[in-house]
């Protein structure tokens, strides 16, 4: 059962978190290119929708993660606690800063307002931090400091 849970956890991470990290990274440059181009605004709208939908699906990642950790008996391990904290921080960053800023910029594009470069730079910074947190969690999941697997 542990292997099945681990497979589901990894698949959920790849299928849910991967698209969010890529689409979110594409939003700031897409906004800069959009201006008043209707087709480019549609691209920004699609990227934001991908981020919203897949971040909702991403709830499966920690759900399967907790189930896997429980089955493996590693819930108290330092690497896992660090991963949980970083995952929570990444989710908070996405919910509090990335998605709302994407919505604000999309609203400005829809209203054909001028987008300040600082707005897209700030979004890019928050998105980069989100991606860095997920990359760190991925490394912790692979290396698992103190594990007995020899990795």
C-alpha angles and dihedrals in degrees: 000000000000092000092051091050091048091050091050091047093051093043091049090051093050096043098041108028097036096063092045093053093048098041093044090052090052096052101077096052091041090054090050091052095043102072103147096331105127094205092052091049088054088055091053090048091051093048091050091049090052089052093049098045098042093045087058091050087048090075085082090067098068091035092058089037093058091045091050093046090049092050091048093046094234101118092119097048117123095229090053094047089050089049091050091050092048092046090051090049091049092049091047091050091050094048098040103037118007103048096039092049091049089052092049092051092046089052090051090050091049089051089047091237123156112264115223112226089227088064093057092042090053091049090049090052093052091045091050091051090049090051092046091053091051092047089052091050089050091053091048090050091053101039097035099188112232094016120144094225093092093239 
